[in-house]
């Protein structure tokens, strides 16, 4: 194991402090991250979470850890408003779209991975679906009943929170706070209002339901993740991640279920990403201000003035720490776009440099600086700042005909880190394409000025010459747009 791996520190929500990262079975690492509930398209909040954990995954592998990454698909049991009573989110969406719930699951699982692929988020090693693990969930519920931590009433099974003295250790909430914190309408058959559902009895109108020892029903939201994570990573594993909003009640309940079922520590390190805000307000479907990722990529949303390259969105998110709030605006995206172009320009200059004849660049110093901030709880924002500062120096040496003699090793490191960890490598020929688009936009501005000055000869010449080159200009009320044929 590399020396840097032993220096890695992560912020553990469970202990509320940074701790040295010491996996249970090095060099192997088990990591579970709560995946999407697939009832709608992924939005910027999802991107923040899954890009953050993508970089965490990539950096662990950069440090030579052998990571098994599990990220579930929730396709049943997640009720509206995260409540204990009410309608399943997929069933509700199926009713709106007049299709079967599993059609909703298939549709939005596809669009989720489509959009994550566009953001260059690596696929998980295992992506288990809740509906594919009903027998395992029933088995865990049975074990909790046998262990005295759960009870059945009229076909419903509830976890007895009073039976677990450690309940609340992740969030710091006490039992008397639990009911208000979960926005739960207390079911009449519960022993205590803070108890939560492990299995719910299904009425005749409920489409997604299965046979169980307690009658026909469906699993609670929390039991799914406890079951699937331990099935694929073991009863104790290294990292459990997810959004900060899931810390309570979802993750708190996961811990209670798993530890009371198996009698051992569930996850050693709990990592939580913070949220994305729009002018200080949380972005989310329930608030009506969420822009889904496909709308960013196409520009088809009333809050957007244009389309945005997925790589720009990824870079924008990496410019803030995963535990920090990221405030969205198109101005911020525009700034990220310019920064990414600058970074790509420097990398392209370095990539095209021939064998060096100048003094060796302090590559060890660059590595130590970048790895130092990444080892401090995966600080991608500071790593990017260091890259900008030092790559400028390398570019200057190249343009001054003093290309560092170790330019080959510099290129190798940039591939390993910028491509392998940050996932923002310039695309093949991407720099030329961006330059061409920028030049076309410049000619459109010159043509606009020419028309304003009634210089129609120049205006027509620009239009006609661009057409000869395969660029079609289209004048409209909103201005001039173009298509490259």
C-alpha positions in Angstrom: 0.0 0.0 0.0 1.3 3.4 -1.0 2.6 5.7 1.7 -0.1 8.3 0.8 -2.9 5.8 1.6 -1.8 5.6 5.2 -2.1 9.4 5.5 -5.7 9.6 4.2 -8.1 11.2 6.7 -11.9 11.3 6.3 -14.6 13.1 8.1 -16.7 10.5 9.9 -20.3 11.8 10.6 -20.5 9.0 13.2 -17.7 10.4 15.4 -18.1 14.1 14.1 -14.4 14.4 13.4 -11.7 13.6 10.9 -10.2 10.2 11.4 -7.3 8.2 9.7 -8.8 5.9 7.1 -8.0 2.4 8.2 -10.1 -0.2 6.3 -11.2 -3.4 7.9 -9.4 -5.6 5.5 -6.8 -3.7 3.6 -6.2 -3.3 0.7 -9.9 -4.2 0.1 -12.5 -1.5 0.8 -16.3 -1.9 0.8 -18.3 1.2 -0.1 -22.1 1.6 -0.2 -23.8 4.7 -1.3 -27.6 5.2 -1.3 -28.7 5.4 -4.9 -31.7 7.1 -6.4 -35.4 6.5 -5.9 -36.2 6.1 -9.6 -39.5 8.0 -10.0 -38.2 11.0 -11.9 -35.1 12.3 -13.8 -31.9 13.0 -11.9 -31.3 16.7 -11.0 -28.3 18.8 -9.9 -28.7 17.6 -6.3 -28.2 14.0 -7.5 -25.2 15.1 -9.5 -23.6 16.7 -6.4 -23.9 13.4 -4.5 -22.8 11.0 -7.2 -20.0 13.1 -8.6 -18.7 13.6 -5.1 -18.7 9.8 -4.3 -17.3 9.1 -7.8 -14.2 11.2 -7.0 -13.9 9.5 -3.6 -14.1 6.1 -5.3 -11.5 7.1 -7.9 -9.1 8.6 -5.3 -9.3 5.4 -3.2 -8.4 3.4 -6.3 -5.6 5.9 -7.1 -4.2 5.0 -3.7 -4.3 1.3 -4.8 -7.2 0.3 -2.7 -9.3 -2.5 -4.1 -12.8 -1.0 -3.8 -16.1 -2.8 -4.2 -18.6 -0.1 -4.9 -22.3 -0.8 -4.3 -25.0 1.7 -5.1 -28.6 0.6 -4.9 -31.7 1.4 -7.0 -34.8 2.1 -4.8 -37.8 0.9 -6.8 -40.3 0.2 -4.0 -41.1 1.2 -0.5 -40.0 4.9 -0.5 -43.2 6.7 0.5 -44.0 10.3 -0.5 -42.4 12.9 1.9 -40.2 10.0 3.4 -43.2 9.3 5.6 -44.5 6.1 7.3 -47.9 6.3 5.8 -49.1 7.2 2.4 -48.3 6.4 -1.3 -45.2 4.9 -2.7 -43.3 7.4 -4.9 -43.2 5.1 -7.9 -46.8 4.1 -7.6 -47.8 7.8 -7.5 -45.7 8.6 -10.6 -47.1 5.5 -12.3 -50.7 6.8 -11.7 -49.7 10.2 -13.1 -48.2 8.7 -16.2 -50.8 6.0 -16.5 -48.4 3.1 -16.6 -47.2 0.3 -14.4 -44.8 1.1 -11.5 -42.1 -1.1 -12.9 -42.3 0.9 -16.2 -41.5 4.0 -14.2 -38.6 2.1 -12.5 -37.2 1.0 -15.9 -37.6 4.4 -17.5 -35.9 6.4 -14.8 -33.2 3.9 -14.0 -32.3 4.2 -17.7 -32.3 8.1 -17.6 -30.3 8.1 -14.3 -27.5 6.0 -15.8 -27.7 8.0 -19.0 -27.1 11.3 -17.2 -24.5 9.8 -14.9 -22.6 8.5 -17.9 -22.7 12.0 -19.4 -21.1 13.4 -16.2 -18.4 10.7 -16.4 -19.5 9.1 -13.2 -18.2 5.5 -13.1 -20.9 2.8 -12.9 -21.0 1.0 -9.5 -19.6 -2.6 -9.4 -23.1 -3.7 -8.2 -26.3 -1.8 -8.6 -28.9 -3.9 -6.7 -32.6 -3.2 -6.9 -34.8 -3.3 -3.9 -37.5 -5.4 -5.7 -34.8 -8.0 -6.5 -34.0 -8.5 -2.8 -37.4 -9.1 -1.2 -36.5 -12.5 0.3 -33.4 -11.1 1.9 -35.4 -8.2 3.4 -38.0 -10.6 4.8 -35.2 -12.7 6.3 -33.7 -9.6 8.1 -37.2 -8.6 9.4 -37.7 -12.1 10.8 -34.3 -12.0 12.5 -35.2 -8.6 14.1 -38.4 -10.1 15.5 -36.5 -13.1 16.8 -34.0 -10.8 18.5 -36.7 -8.8 20.2 -36.2 -5.6 18.2 -39.4 -5.7 16.1 -43.0 -6.6 16.5 -45.9 -7.4 14.1 -49.4 -5.9 14.3 -52.1 -6.6 11.8 -49.7 -7.4 9.0 -47.4 -4.5 9.7 -44.0 -5.0 11.3 -42.3 -2.2 13.2 -38.8 -1.7 14.6 -39.0 -1.1 18.4 -36.8 1.9 18.8 -36.8 1.6 22.6 -35.1 -1.7 22.3 -31.9 -0.1 20.8 -30.1 2.1 23.4 -27.7 3.4 20.6 -30.5 4.6 18.4 -29.7 8.3 17.5 -25.9 7.9 17.6 -25.4 9.0 14.0 -27.6 12.1 14.0 -27.4 12.9 17.7 -31.2 13.0 18.0 -32.9 11.7 21.1 -36.0 9.6 21.1 -38.3 12.4 22.1 -37.1 14.3 19.0 -37.6 11.4 16.6 -41.3 11.8 15.7 -41.1 15.5 14.8 -37.9 15.0 12.9 -39.4 12.4 10.6 -42.6 14.2 9.7 -44.4 10.9 10.5 -48.1 10.6 11.1 -48.2 8.1 13.9 -49.9 4.9 12.9 -52.5 3.7 15.4 -51.0 0.2 15.7 -47.5 1.4 16.7 -46.4 0.8 20.3 -44.4 4.1 20.2 -44.7 7.0 17.8 -41.0 6.9 16.9 -41.1 3.2 15.8 -40.6 2.8 12.1 -41.9 0.4 9.5 -40.0 -2.7 8.4 -42.8 -4.2 6.5 -46.2 -2.7 5.5 -49.5 -4.4 4.9 -50.7 -3.7 1.3 -54.3 -2.9 0.6 -56.2 -4.2 -2.4 -55.3 -1.2 -4.5 -51.5 -1.5 -3.9 -49.9 -2.8 -7.0 -46.3 -3.6 -5.7 -46.7 -6.3 -3.1 -45.3 -9.6 -2.1 -46.2 -12.6 0.1 -44.6 -12.7 3.5 -45.0 -14.4 6.9 -47.1 -11.5 8.0 -49.4 -11.4 4.9 -49.2 -9.6 1.6 -47.3 -6.4 1.8 -44.1 -4.5 0.8 -40.9 -3.5 2.6 -40.1 -0.3 4.4 -37.6 2.1 2.8 -34.9 1.7 5.4 -34.7 -2.1 5.5 -33.8 -2.2 1.8 -30.4 -0.5 2.2 -29.5 -2.5 5.4 -30.2 -5.7 3.5 -28.5 -5.0 0.2 -25.4 -3.4 1.7 -24.6 -6.3 4.0 -25.5 -8.9 1.4 -22.7 -7.6 -0.9 -20.2 -6.1 1.5 -20.6 -8.2 4.6 -22.2 -7.5 8.0 -19.5 -4.9 8.7 -17.9 -2.8 5.9 -15.8 0.3 5.5 -17.8 3.3 4.0 -21.4 4.2 3.9 -22.2 7.4 1.9 -25.2 9.5 0.9 -26.7 12.9 1.0 -26.8 14.8 4.3 -30.6 14.9 4.1 -30.7 11.1 4.5 -28.7 11.2 7.8 -32.0 11.1 9.7 -34.1 9.1 9.6 -32.9 6.9 6.8 -29.3 6.2 7.8 -30.1 6.2 11.5 -32.6 3.5 10.9 -30.2 1.5 8.7 -27.7 1.4 11.5 -30.4 0.3 14.1 -31.7 -2.5 11.8 -28.3 -3.9 10.7 -26.6 -3.7 14.1 -29.6 -5.2 16.0 -29.9 -8.0 13.4 -26.2 -8.9 13.3 -24.8 -7.8 16.7 -21.8 -6.0 15.2 -20.8 -2.6 13.8 -22.5 -1.8 10.5 -20.4 0.8 8.6 -17.1 2.1 10.1 -17.1 5.5 8.3 -20.2 7.5 7.4 -19.6 10.2 4.7 -22.3 12.7 3.8 -22.3 15.2 0.9 -24.0 18.5 1.4 -26.8 19.9 -0.9 -27.1 22.2 -3.9 -29.0 25.4 -3.4 -30.5 27.9 -5.8 -30.1 31.4 -4.4 -29.7 29.9 -1.0 -32.8 27.6 -1.2 -32.4 23.8 -1.4 -33.0 22.4 -4.9 -35.4 19.5 -5.1 -38.4 18.1 -6.9 -40.7 18.7 -3.9 -39.8 22.4 -3.9 -40.5 22.8 -7.6 -37.1 24.5 -8.4 -35.2 21.4 -9.5 -33.6 21.5 -13.0 -33.0 18.0 -14.2 -29.7 17.1 -15.7 -31.0 16.4 -19.2 -32.5 20.0 -19.1 -29.0 21.3 -18.3 -27.5 19.4 -21.2 -30.2 20.6 -23.7 -30.9 24.1 -22.1 -34.6 23.2 -22.2 -35.7 24.9 -18.9 -37.2 28.3 -18.1 -34.5 29.0 -15.5 -31.7 28.4 -18.1 -30.5 30.7 -20.8 -28.5 28.0 -22.7 -27.3 24.4 -22.7 -24.4 23.3 -20.6 -21.7 20.7 -21.3 -21.9 17.8 -18.7 -18.1 18.2 -18.1 -18.7 21.9 -17.1 -21.3 20.8 -14.5 -18.9 18.2 -13.2 -16.1 20.7 -12.9 -18.5 23.2 -11.3 -19.4 20.7 -8.6 -15.7 19.7 -7.9 -14.9 23.4 -7.2 -16.6 23.1 -3.9 -15.9 20.5 -1.1 -18.3 17.6 -1.0 -19.3 18.6 2.5 -20.0 22.2 1.6 -23.2 23.7 0.2 -22.9 24.4 -3.6 -24.9 27.4 -4.6 -26.0 27.3 -8.2 -26.3 30.1 -10.7 -25.6 30.3 -14.5 -22.9 32.9 -13.7 -21.1 30.3 -11.5 -21.5 27.8 -14.4 -20.0 30.3 -16.8 -17.1 30.8 -14.5 -16.5 27.1 -14.3 -16.7 26.8 -18.1 -14.0 29.4 -18.5 -11.9 27.8 -15.8 -12.2 24.4 -17.4 -11.2 25.8 -20.8 -8.1 27.3 -19.2 -7.2 24.0 -17.5 -7.7 22.0 -20.7 -5.6 24.6 -22.6 -2.7 24.1 -20.2 -3.1 20.3 -20.4 -3.2 20.3 -24.2 0.0 22.4 -24.3 1.7 20.0 -22.0 0.4 17.0 -23.9 1.7 18.3 -27.2 5.2 19.2 -25.8 8.1 17.3 -27.2 10.9 15.8 -25.2 12.2 18.3 -22.7 15.6 20.0 -22.6 15.0 22.3 -19.6 15.5 21.8 -15.9 13.4 19.1 -14.2 10.1 20.3 -12.8 9.5 19.5 -9.1 6.9 16.8 -9.9 7.3 15.3 -6.4 6.3 18.6 -4.9 3.3 18.8 -7.2 2.2 15.3 -6.2 2.7 15.9 -2.5 0.7 19.1 -2.6 -2.2 17.6 -4.6 -2.3 14.4 -2.6 -1.9 16.3 0.6 -5.2 18.2 0.1 -7.0 15.1 -1.2 -5.8 13.2 1.8 -7.6 15.8 3.9 -11.1 14.5 3.4 -11.0 14.5 -0.5 -10.6 18.3 -1.0 -11.0 18.4 -4.8 -11.4 22.2 -4.8 -8.0 22.8 -3.3 -6.5 20.2 -5.6 -7.8 22.0 -8.6 -6.4 25.3 -7.3 -3.0 23.8 -6.9 -3.1 22.3 -10.4 -3.9 25.7 -11.9 -1.1 27.4 -10.1 1.6 24.8 -11.0 0.5 24.0 -14.5 0.8 27.7 -15.4 4.5 27.4 -14.5 4.9 24.3 -16.7 3.1 26.0 -19.6 5.4 29.0 -19.3 8.5 26.9 -19.4 7.2 25.1 -22.5 6.4 28.4 -24.3 9.8 29.8 -23.3 11.4 26.7 -25.1 12.5 25.3 -21.7 10.3 22.2 -21.6 11.1 20.3 -18.4 13.2 17.2 -19.0 10.8 15.1 -17.0 7.8 16.2 -19.2 6.9 12.5 -19.7 6.5 11.9 -16.0 4.4 15.1 -15.7 2.1 13.8 -18.5 1.7 10.4 -16.8 0.8 12.1 -13.4 -1.8 14.4 -15.1 -3.4 11.3 -16.8 -3.5 9.5 -13.4 -5.0 12.4 -11.5 -6.9 14.8 -13.8 -8.3 12.0 -15.9 -8.3 9.1 -13.4 -9.4 10.9 -10.2 -11.1 14.2 -11.2 -12.5 12.8 -14.5 -12.2 16.1 -16.4 -9.7 15.2 -19.1 -9.9 17.2 -22.4 -11.7 15.3 -25.1 -9.9 14.2 -28.2 -10.0 17.3 -30.5 -12.2 19.1 -28.0 -10.0 22.1 -27.8 -10.2 22.7 -31.5 -14.0 22.3 -31.5 -14.4 24.8 -28.7 -12.1 27.2 -30.5 -14.1 26.8 -33.8 -17.4 27.6 -31.9 -15.8 30.6 -30.2 -14.6 31.9 -33.6 -18.1 31.5 -35.1 -19.6 33.4 -32.2 -17.1 36.1 -32.8 -18.0 36.4 -36.4 -21.7 36.5 -35.5 -20.9 39.5 -33.2 -19.0 41.2 -36.0 -21.9 40.6 -38.4 -24.3 42.0 -35.9 -22.3 45.2 -35.6 -22.1 45.4 -39.4 -25.8 45.1 -39.8 -26.3 47.8 -37.1 -24.1 50.1 -39.2 -26.0 49.2 -42.4 -22.9 47.5 -43.8 -24.9 44.8 -45.4 -22.1 43.8 -47.9 -19.9 42.7 -45.0 -22.9 41.1 -43.2 -23.8 39.0 -46.2 -20.2 38.1 -46.9 -19.8 36.7 -43.4 -23.1 34.7 -43.8 -22.2 33.4 -47.2 -18.6 32.5 -46.4 -19.7 30.6 -43.3 -22.2 28.7 -45.4 -19.5 27.7 -47.8 -17.6 26.3 -44.7 -20.7 24.3 -43.7 -22.0 26.7 -41.0 -25.6 27.8 -41.4 -26.6 31.0 -39.7 -30.3 31.4 -38.6 -31.6 34.9 -37.7 -34.5 35.1 -35.3 -36.2 37.3 -32.7 -33.8 36.0 -30.0 -30.7 36.7 -32.1 -28.6 34.6 -34.5 -27.9 30.9 -33.9 -25.9 28.5 -36.0 -25.7 24.9 -37.0 -22.6 23.1 -38.2 -23.7 20.9 -41.2 
